[in-house]
Amino acid sequence: MEHFLICANPSCRFVVDLKQARKPIRRSELSLSECPECGSEWLANCPSCAEPLSVTWHGHHAHCAQCHRKFRAAAAA
């Protein structure tokens, strides 16, 4: 089960934490079929290292837990 999704648009990189709901949400249950910020598709893998997306938080910014790259846009939960 995916825990995070990230916008495919490099200038957006909106992050959704699917574990923040009372009950974890499956991607197929997600009512957002595209990024609400820019309309791009979702990625389940890190856009930098292509590993399944796992996120660490530094303040309000998300970083890839694998390659430690910061996603440009502020994260959203």
CORBELNOR-V670979 format. One record per residue. N is the residue number from 1. RES is the residue in three letters. PHI is phi in degrees with one decimal (999 if undefined). Layout:
n/res/phi
N/RES/PHI
N/RES/PHI
//
This chain:
n/res/phi
1/MET/999
2/GLU/-74.1
3/HIS/-109.0
4/PHE/-136.0
5/LEU/-129.0
6/ILE/-131.6
7/CYS/-65.6
8/ALA/-73.8
9/ASN/-74.4
10/PRO/-60.1
11/SER/-89.1
12/CYS/-109.7
13/ARG/56.2
14/PHE/-62.4
15/VAL/-110.1
16/VAL/-116.1
17/ASP/-96.9
18/LEU/-74.7
19/LYS/-88.0
20/GLN/-73.4
21/ALA/-73.2
22/ARG/-55.3
23/LYS/-117.8
24/PRO/-50.6
25/ILE/-97.9
26/ARG/-84.0
27/ARG/-57.1
28/SER/-66.5
29/GLU/-91.3
30/LEU/-66.3
31/SER/-77.9
32/LEU/-96.2
33/SER/-81.4
34/GLU/-145.9
35/CYS/-60.1
36/PRO/-71.1
37/GLU/-82.5
38/CYS/-133.5
39/GLY/85.5
40/SER/-79.4
41/GLU/-76.5
42/TRP/-93.2
43/LEU/-116.8
44/ALA/-103.4
45/ASN/-114.8
46/CYS/-61.7
47/PRO/-70.7
48/SER/-94.0
49/CYS/-111.3
50/ALA/66.3
51/GLU/-77.3
52/PRO/-53.3
53/LEU/-66.8
54/SER/-131.5
55/VAL/-117.7
56/THR/-114.0
57/TRP/-108.2
58/HIS/-125.9
59/GLY/67.7
60/HIS/-100.5
61/HIS/-114.5
62/ALA/-94.8
63/HIS/-128.8
64/CYS/-68.5
65/ALA/-71.5
66/GLN/-87.7
67/CYS/-101.4
68/HIS/67.0
69/ARG/-75.4
70/LYS/-82.8
71/PHE/-80.1
72/ARG/-59.7
73/ALA/-82.2
74/ALA/-63.0
75/ALA/-80.4
76/ALA/-129.5
77/ALA/-111.0
//
